[in-house]
């Protein structure tokens, strides 16, 4: 299922023994453009530190109830490695965090989730992904912070980021929703994260490998309509770009090894 990031913000987080809080924001890495953590607003329950929840902890998303089921108890979360509110998320912290929960480290291999293209939820297969590379720190970004970034085509600005579309199975950010009203009034378009050429984090600008004219002629995206595979195929055909779903068969091969 594809879901907008803003639909997740504010969702109630329900642990196995009660409500944990609500989703405050989402952290993603700028290498794979994949959600790594849901940041929880726990109110007065845990107020002195940030509470991070990996997609490994997510059991199900209920859009109708505006809630997310988490496969953790309050005690597990309370005793997890603390992360101070004013400190960046370091690789050292992540090693401690993933070690505490016993999840495979996502940076331990060449794919989106370590040695696998998506989340492997079968613990018997985690033996291949349990070790990670200790070099470097993660480049985690907040979806809220990147919201409103300017988006630039090969030949000029086209608009700004309005939201992100996330695959709730792999937790990959599939598309940026771009509002072009300052350039082409009233139209919203989707831009795949695979078409991003570069990002200037200091200037709050995202550069894509597309021309303004091609974007102007692209299928219009309406947030009110369900995003279907038919629409995705039409859009990729317009840009003459392969769809991310073409890699699914290859991903299945890796999952079954």
C-alpha positions in Angstrom: 0.0 0.0 0.0 1.2 3.5 -0.8 0.5 6.1 1.9 1.4 9.8 2.3 3.8 10.8 5.0 1.4 13.4 6.4 -1.2 10.7 6.8 1.2 9.0 9.2 2.0 12.1 11.2 -0.3 12.2 14.2 -1.3 8.6 14.0 -1.9 6.9 17.4 0.8 4.4 18.3 -0.7 1.3 20.0 1.8 -1.0 21.7 0.9 -4.5 22.8 -0.1 -3.3 26.3 -1.4 0.2 25.6 -1.0 3.5 23.7 2.6 4.6 23.4 1.8 8.1 22.0 1.6 9.4 18.4 3.8 9.8 15.4 5.6 13.2 15.5 7.7 12.9 12.4 9.6 10.4 10.2 13.3 10.0 9.7 14.6 8.7 6.4 18.1 8.2 5.1 19.3 10.1 2.0 21.1 7.2 0.4 18.2 4.8 -0.2 15.4 7.3 0.5 13.8 4.9 3.0 12.0 5.5 6.3 14.3 4.3 9.1 12.4 5.6 12.2 9.0 6.8 13.3 9.6 9.5 16.0 7.1 9.1 18.8 5.5 11.9 20.8 5.0 10.2 24.1 3.6 13.2 26.0 4.5 13.0 29.7 5.3 9.3 29.7 8.8 9.7 28.4 9.6 13.4 28.1 13.3 13.6 28.5 14.4 11.9 25.3 13.4 11.0 21.8 11.7 7.7 21.2 12.5 6.1 17.9 10.5 3.1 16.4 12.0 1.2 13.5 9.6 -0.1 10.8 10.6 -3.6 12.2 8.4 -2.7 15.1 5.3 -1.9 13.0 2.7 -4.6 12.8 -0.1 -2.8 10.9 -1.4 0.6 9.8 -5.1 1.3 10.2 -5.9 4.4 8.1 -9.6 4.4 9.1 -8.7 4.4 12.8 -5.7 6.7 12.3 -3.5 4.3 14.2 -0.4 2.1 13.9 0.0 -1.2 15.8 3.5 -1.6 17.3 4.9 -5.0 18.3 6.5 -3.7 21.5 5.5 -3.3 25.1 5.8 -0.1 27.0 8.5 -1.6 29.2 10.6 -2.6 26.1 10.5 1.0 24.9 11.1 2.5 28.3 14.3 0.3 28.7 15.6 0.9 25.2 18.8 2.8 24.7 18.1 6.5 25.5 18.6 9.2 22.8 18.8 12.8 24.1 16.6 15.3 22.3 19.5 17.5 21.3 21.8 14.8 20.0 22.0 13.5 16.4 21.4 9.8 15.7 24.9 8.3 15.5 25.8 4.9 14.1 27.0 4.0 17.6 23.6 4.7 18.9 22.0 2.7 16.1 24.2 -0.3 16.9 23.1 -0.2 20.5 19.4 0.3 19.5 19.3 -2.5 17.0 21.3 -4.8 19.3 18.8 -4.2 22.1 15.9 -5.2 20.0 17.8 -7.9 18.1 16.8 -6.6 14.7 19.2 -6.9 11.7 21.1 -3.7 11.0 19.9 -2.0 7.8 23.3 -0.7 6.9 25.0 -4.1 7.0 24.7 -4.9 3.3 24.3 -3.4 -0.2 20.5 -3.3 -0.3 17.8 -1.1 1.2 17.5 -3.3 4.3 21.0 -4.6 4.6 21.5 -7.9 2.7 17.9 -7.9 1.5 15.9 -5.5 -0.7 13.1 -5.2 1.8 12.3 -6.0 5.5 12.8 -9.6 6.4 10.5 -10.4 9.3 11.4 -14.0 9.8 14.0 -14.1 12.7 15.4 -17.4 11.5 16.9 -15.6 8.5 18.5 -12.7 10.4 21.8 -14.5 10.8 23.1 -13.1 7.5 22.3 -9.5 8.5 23.2 -9.3 12.1 26.6 -7.6 11.6 27.0 -4.1 10.3 29.6 -1.7 9.0 30.7 0.6 11.9 32.2 3.2 9.6 30.4 6.6 9.3 27.2 8.0 10.7 23.7 7.8 9.2 22.5 10.7 7.1 19.0 10.8 8.6 16.6 13.6 7.5 13.2 14.6 8.8 10.2 14.5 6.4 8.9 17.6 8.1 12.2 19.4 7.6 12.4 18.5 3.9 8.8 19.4 3.3 8.7 22.6 1.2 12.1 22.1 -0.3 12.4 23.6 -3.8 12.4 21.1 -6.6 14.5 21.9 -9.7 14.4 20.3 -13.2 17.3 20.3 -15.5 16.3 23.7 -16.8 14.8 25.5 -13.9 12.7 25.4 -10.8 9.3 23.5 -11.0 7.8 23.9 -7.5 8.2 22.6 -4.0 7.8 19.4 -2.0 4.4 19.1 -0.5 4.5 15.5 0.8 6.1 12.1 0.4 4.5 8.8 -0.8 5.7 5.8 1.2 5.5 2.1 0.4 4.3 0.6 3.7 5.8 -2.8 2.9 9.4 -1.8 2.1 9.1 1.7 3.8 10.8 3.2 0.8 9.8 6.7 -0.2 8.5 6.1 -3.7 7.6 9.6 -4.8 7.8 13.3 -3.9 4.5 15.1 -4.3 5.5 18.4 -6.0 3.2 21.4 -5.9 3.9 23.4 -9.1 1.5 26.3 -8.4 4.2 29.0 -8.5 5.2 27.8 -12.0 2.2 25.9 -13.5 -0.8 26.9 -11.5 -3.1 24.3 -9.9 -1.1 21.2 -10.8 0.5 18.6 -8.6 2.9 16.0 -10.0 4.8 13.0 -8.7 8.6 12.6 -9.0 10.2 9.3 -8.2 13.1 9.4 -5.8 15.0 7.3 -8.3 14.9 10.4 -10.6 16.7 12.6 -8.1 20.1 13.7 -9.4 21.3 15.7 -6.3 20.2 17.4 -3.2 21.6 20.6 -1.7 20.7 20.3 1.9 22.2 23.6 2.8 20.1 25.4 0.1 17.0 23.3 0.7 16.9 22.3 -3.0 16.3 19.0 -4.8 17.5 18.5 -8.4 15.8 15.9 -10.7 16.9 14.4 -14.0 13.8 15.7 -15.9 13.0 18.7 -18.1 10.4 21.3 -17.2 8.5 20.6 -20.4 8.4 16.8 -19.6 7.1 17.5 -16.1 4.6 20.1 -17.5 3.1 17.4 -19.8 3.1 14.6 -17.2 -0.1 13.1 -15.8 -1.5 15.3 -13.0 -1.6 13.8 -9.5 -4.7 14.3 -7.5 -4.4 13.7 -3.7 -8.1 12.8 -3.5 -7.8 9.8 -5.8 -6.3 6.4 -5.0 -2.8 6.1 -6.4 -3.1 3.0 -8.6 -0.5 0.9 -10.5 -2.3 1.9 -13.7 -1.5 5.6 -12.9 2.1 4.7 -12.0 2.6 2.8 -15.2 1.1 5.7 -17.2 3.5 8.1 -15.5 6.6 6.0 -16.0 5.7 5.4 -19.6 5.4 9.2 -20.1 8.9 9.7 -18.7 10.3 6.5 -20.4 11.5 5.4 -17.0 11.4 1.8 -15.7 9.1 1.2 -12.7 10.4 0.3 -9.3 8.1 -2.7 -9.3 10.1 -4.3 -12.1 12.7 -5.1 -9.4 10.2 -7.1 -7.3 10.9 -10.4 -9.0 14.6 -9.9 -8.3 13.8 -9.0 -4.7 11.9 -12.2 -4.3 15.0 -14.1 -5.4 17.0 -12.6 -2.6 14.2 -13.1 -0.1 14.1 -16.8 -0.9 17.8 -17.4 -0.7 
